């Protein structure tokens, strides 16, 4: 039995309602065999973003005897029987998108702060690479200067996990959102959306219009104009005119700390996601803007193929035992054959169009199914004490492995 574990995010949902779930999908029967309530982060009450924001169960990593799950600001590790074994977090660890085991520790893509983080087995932060501090990469990829250096952010005392304090648009300028290890030990890093000043201004304007409650009204006007002009709807956008575009980039980080730009994608309007290194030295990357799977040489950046696969939001990828890939596309999982360059199956894990894949991985065969609710079993995460996670223990006497 091949089982996928899918982390979902529920858009446009009040803060009092849970925003993320885990689904276990049996690929042989194409059936959802478990739905589990996830663990929401603290401070969701202060998140005004109706789409992504602080919602959802996100990155998922698995190794022998342990699985790691993340939400917006914390990583939670479980054994085969879904006992909580350890947790990871840090004040600069915000808007986690992906996690990866690194020996006995973990690596984290901290998208809200543009940090690539490494934690040791005890949860200590061992390294924090801030993309803005690399002047060569910043120049090559067109990255705008951040308000603070990485060192300043680490020593500032600001808790970036609390969205009331910093403006996320001021620190999330590259949308560093995906990591994977190459066969030789190098790490591929996705800068999913490198934005310029115009794009950042428009993003803030959109957020303000959403807050005022007029964004949906403007979208209705756009739909009317598009209908009158008989224009084809753009992928993932209702707008007749796309006011500004951005770019995506893939970096390659070697164990000695050297970083180089491998791939650059222009004319991006939605963040690209989920870079995955392959054993033959190539990699795939999900161009979410165009709903395409990009296959490229991970050493030279040469494009090998581009395959359009969906009109939905493309995010999340894992290679299956038979060599094909499972990809997240809105509320579906696509089974993609890279050799054939086509989608060979689609599995809808939720009938809710407002729910979408945020992360997915293989559930190890010796693991039990997760409980019906992680939050009910372990309690709510209510705050942080440095890198320690603080729980409301009303649902469990001692859920935290680091009390």
C-alpha positions in Angstrom: 0.0 0.0 0.0 1.3 3.4 -1.0 -0.1 6.2 1.2 0.3 9.9 0.7 0.0 12.3 3.6 -1.4 15.7 2.5 -1.3 18.9 4.4 -4.0 21.3 3.4 -4.8 25.0 3.9 -8.4 26.3 4.1 -8.8 29.7 2.6 -11.3 32.4 3.6 -12.1 30.9 7.0 -12.6 32.7 10.3 -9.8 32.6 12.8 -12.0 30.8 15.3 -12.2 27.8 12.9 -9.4 25.4 12.2 -7.5 26.2 9.0 -5.5 23.1 8.3 -6.0 19.3 8.0 -4.0 16.2 7.2 -5.4 13.7 4.7 -4.1 10.2 4.2 -4.7 9.0 0.6 -4.3 5.4 -0.4 -3.1 5.5 -4.0 -4.1 2.0 -4.9 -7.7 2.5 -4.0 -7.6 6.2 -4.7 -9.5 6.8 -1.4 -9.0 9.1 1.5 -8.6 6.8 4.5 -8.1 9.4 7.2 -8.8 13.1 7.8 -7.1 14.7 10.8 -7.5 18.1 12.3 -4.1 19.9 12.4 -2.5 22.4 14.8 -3.1 26.1 14.2 -0.4 28.6 15.1 -0.8 31.4 17.6 -1.8 34.9 16.6 -4.2 33.9 13.8 -6.7 36.4 15.1 -4.4 39.1 13.8 -4.0 37.7 10.2 -6.0 39.7 7.6 -4.9 37.7 4.6 -8.0 35.7 3.5 -6.0 33.3 1.3 -2.7 32.0 2.5 -1.5 34.0 5.5 -1.1 31.9 8.6 -3.4 29.1 7.6 -2.8 25.4 7.0 -0.7 22.4 7.7 2.4 22.9 5.6 5.7 21.1 5.1 6.0 17.4 5.7 9.2 15.4 6.0 9.6 11.7 6.8 12.5 9.5 7.8 13.0 6.1 9.6 10.7 6.1 12.6 9.8 9.8 12.5 7.7 12.3 10.6 7.8 16.1 10.8 4.9 18.4 10.2 4.8 22.2 10.1 2.3 24.9 10.4 3.0 28.6 10.0 5.6 28.9 12.8 6.4 25.5 14.3 7.7 22.1 13.4 6.3 19.1 15.2 7.9 15.6 15.1 6.0 12.4 15.8 6.9 8.7 16.1 5.2 5.8 14.4 2.3 5.9 16.8 1.8 9.6 16.6 3.4 10.5 20.0 4.9 14.0 20.0 8.7 13.6 20.3 10.1 17.1 19.8 9.3 20.6 18.4 11.2 23.3 16.6 10.7 27.0 16.3 12.5 30.4 16.5 11.5 34.1 16.4 12.7 34.4 12.7 10.9 31.2 11.7 7.7 32.5 10.1 5.5 31.3 7.3 7.2 27.9 7.1 6.6 26.3 3.7 8.8 23.2 3.7 10.9 21.2 6.1 13.6 18.5 5.5 15.4 16.2 7.9 19.1 17.0 8.2 20.7 14.2 10.2 19.1 14.3 13.6 18.0 17.9 13.0 15.8 19.7 10.5 16.1 22.3 7.7 13.4 24.8 7.3 12.3 27.2 4.5 11.1 30.3 6.4 9.2 32.0 3.7 8.0 35.0 5.7 11.5 36.1 6.5 13.5 34.8 3.5 15.7 32.6 5.8 17.0 29.1 5.2 17.3 27.7 8.7 19.0 24.6 10.2 18.1 23.2 13.7 20.0 20.6 15.7 18.3 17.6 17.3 17.6 19.5 20.5 15.9 22.4 18.6 18.8 24.8 18.7 19.3 27.1 15.7 22.7 26.1 14.2 22.7 28.2 11.1 20.5 30.9 9.5 21.3 31.9 5.9 19.6 35.1 4.8 19.4 35.4 1.1 19.5 39.3 1.1 23.0 39.2 2.7 24.5 37.6 -0.5 25.2 40.6 -2.7 26.0 38.5 -5.8 22.8 36.5 -5.6 20.8 39.7 -4.8 22.2 41.4 -7.9 21.7 38.4 -10.2 18.1 37.7 -9.1 17.1 41.3 -8.7 16.4 41.1 -5.0 15.4 44.3 -3.3 17.3 45.3 -0.1 15.6 44.2 3.2 15.1 46.7 6.0 17.5 44.7 8.2 20.5 42.4 7.7 20.1 38.8 8.8 22.3 39.4 11.8 20.1 42.3 12.8 16.9 40.3 12.4 18.3 37.5 14.6 19.4 40.0 17.4 16.5 42.5 17.1 14.2 40.8 19.6 11.3 41.0 17.1 9.2 37.9 17.0 8.4 37.5 13.3 5.9 34.7 14.1 3.5 37.4 15.3 2.2 39.3 12.3 1.2 42.3 14.4 4.8 43.4 14.7 6.6 43.4 11.3 4.9 43.9 7.9 5.3 40.6 6.2 5.7 42.4 2.8 8.9 44.1 4.1 10.7 40.8 4.8 9.1 38.3 2.4 10.7 39.7 -0.8 11.9 36.4 -2.4 9.3 34.0 -1.0 12.0 31.4 -0.1 9.7 28.4 0.0 11.3 25.1 -1.0 14.4 23.1 -0.2 15.7 19.7 -1.4 19.0 17.9 -1.2 20.9 16.9 -4.3 22.7 13.5 -4.5 26.1 15.1 -3.8 24.8 16.9 -0.7 24.2 20.3 -2.2 20.8 21.9 -1.3 18.5 23.4 -3.9 16.6 26.5 -2.7 13.5 28.0 -4.3 13.0 31.7 -4.3 9.4 31.4 -5.4 8.6 35.0 -6.0 11.2 37.8 -6.2 9.3 41.0 -6.2 10.2 44.5 -7.2 9.0 47.8 -5.6 5.9 48.1 -7.9 4.8 44.5 -7.2 5.2 45.1 -3.4 3.2 48.3 -3.6 0.4 46.5 -5.5 0.4 43.7 -3.0 -0.1 46.1 -0.1 -2.8 47.9 -2.0 -4.6 44.6 -2.6 -4.4 43.7 1.1 -5.8 47.1 2.0 -8.7 46.7 -0.5 -9.4 43.3 1.0 -9.5 44.8 4.4 -12.0 47.5 3.2 -14.2 44.7 1.6 -14.0 46.1 -1.9 -11.7 43.6 -3.6 -14.5 41.1 -4.5 -16.4 44.0 -6.0 -13.5 44.9 -8.2 -13.1 41.3 -9.3 -16.8 41.3 -10.3 -16.1 44.3 -12.5 -13.1 42.5 -14.0 -15.3 39.4 -14.8 -17.8 41.7 -16.5 -15.2 43.4 -18.7 -13.6 40.0 -19.5 -17.0 38.7 -20.6 -17.8 41.7 -22.8 -14.4 41.5 -24.5 -14.6 37.7 -24.7 -11.2 37.4 -23.2 -9.9 34.0 -21.9 -9.5 33.9 -18.1 -5.9 34.0 -16.9 -4.7 31.1 -14.7 -5.3 32.0 -11.1 -6.3 35.5 -11.8 -9.5 37.3 -12.6 -7.7 40.5 -13.6 -8.0 41.6 -17.3 -4.7 43.4 -17.0 -1.8 42.0 -14.9 -0.3 45.2 -13.6 3.1 43.8 -12.6 5.1 40.6 -12.8 7.9 39.1 -10.8 10.4 36.2 -11.1 11.4 32.9 -9.6 14.9 31.5 -9.0 16.6 28.3 -8.0 19.8 28.6 -6.0 22.3 25.8 -5.3 24.0 25.9 -1.9 27.1 23.6 -1.4 28.2 22.2 2.0 31.1 24.7 2.1 28.6 27.6 2.0 29.0 28.6 -1.7 25.8 29.7 -3.4 25.1 30.1 -7.1 22.1 30.9 -9.2 21.0 27.9 -11.3 17.6 28.9 -12.8 15.7 32.1 -13.3 12.0 32.3 -14.5 10.6 35.6 -15.7 7.0 36.9 -15.9 5.8 35.2 -12.7 2.5 36.4 -11.1 2.2 33.6 -8.5 5.0 32.0 -6.4 6.6 28.9 -8.0 6.9 26.0 -5.6 8.4 22.6 -4.7 11.8 22.1 -6.2 12.7 18.3 -6.2 16.2 17.0 -7.0 16.4 13.7 -8.9 19.1 11.0 -8.8 20.2 11.7 -12.4 21.3 15.2 -11.5 18.2 16.9 -12.9 15.3 18.4 -10.9 11.7 19.5 -11.3 10.1 22.8 -10.3 6.5 23.8 -10.2 5.7 26.9 -12.2 2.5 27.8 -10.4 1.7 30.8 -12.5 1.4 28.7 -15.7 0.4 25.4 -14.0 3.5 23.7 -15.4 6.1 21.2 -14.3 9.6 22.4 -15.3 12.3 19.7 -15.7 15.8 21.2 -15.7 19.5 20.2 -15.2 20.2 21.0 -11.6 23.9 21.7 -12.3 23.7 23.9 -15.4 20.1 25.1 -15.2 19.4 24.0 -18.8 15.7 23.5 -19.4 14.8 19.9 -20.4 11.1 20.1 -20.7 8.0 22.2 -19.6 4.7 20.5 -19.2 1.4 22.2 -18.5 -0.6 20.1 -16.1 -3.4 22.2 -14.4 -5.3 25.4 -14.1 -5.3 25.1 -10.3 -2.8 26.4 -7.7 0.2 24.1 -8.1 2.1 23.4 -4.9 3.6 20.2 -3.2 5.5 17.4 -4.9 6.9 14.0 -3.9 8.4 11.2 -6.0 6.5 7.9 -5.7 8.1 4.4 -5.5 7.2 3.7 -9.1 9.1 6.9 -10.3 6.1 9.0 -11.0 5.3 12.2 -9.0 2.4 13.2 -6.8 1.7 16.9 -7.2 -0.7 19.1 -5.3 -3.1 21.1 -7.5 -5.9 22.9 -5.5 -8.0 20.3 -3.9 -6.6 17.5 -6.0 -3.5 15.3 -6.1 -2.1 14.8 -9.6 -0.1 11.7 -10.6 2.4 12.9 -13.1 4.6 10.8 -15.3 7.7 12.8 -16.2 8.9 10.3 -18.8 5.5 10.5 -20.6 5.2 14.2 -19.7 1.5 13.8 -18.8 -0.9 13.5 -15.9 -2.0 9.9 -15.6 -4.5 10.3 -12.7 -6.2 12.8 -10.6 -7.5 12.2 -7.0 -9.7 14.7 -5.3 -9.0 14.6 -1.6 -11.6 17.3 -0.7 -14.8 18.5 -2.2 -14.2 22.0 -0.8 -12.8 24.3 -3.6 -11.4 26.6 -0.9 -9.1 23.9 0.4 -5.8 23.3 -1.3 -2.6 21.3 -0.9 0.2 23.0 1.0 2.5 20.0 1.4 2.6 16.3 0.8 4.8 13.3 1.3 4.8 9.6 1.6 3.5 8.2 4.9 6.0 5.5 5.8 4.4 2.0 5.6 5.1 1.1 9.3 3.3 4.3 10.6 -0.2 4.2 12.1 -2.8 6.5 10.7 -2.8 9.8 12.5 -5.5 10.5 15.2 -8.7 12.3 14.3 -7.3 15.5 15.8 -3.8 16.5 16.7 -5.0 19.7 18.4 -7.4 17.7 20.5 -4.7 15.2 21.4 -1.9 17.6 22.3 -3.6 20.9 22.9 -3.4 24.3 21.2 -0.2 26.2 20.6 -0.9 29.6 22.2 2.5 31.4 22.4 6.3 31.0 22.3 9.1 31.4 24.8 12.0 31.9 22.5 12.3 28.8 20.4 10.1 26.8 22.8 6.5 26.2 21.9 3.9 27.0 24.6 0.7 24.9 24.7 -2.7 25.1 26.2 -2.6 21.7 28.0 -6.3 21.5 28.7 -6.5 18.6 26.1 -3.4 16.8 27.4 -1.5 16.8 30.6 2.0 17.3 29.0 2.0 17.5 25.3 5.3 19.4 25.0 8.4 17.2 24.8 10.4 20.3 25.9 8.4 21.6 28.9 
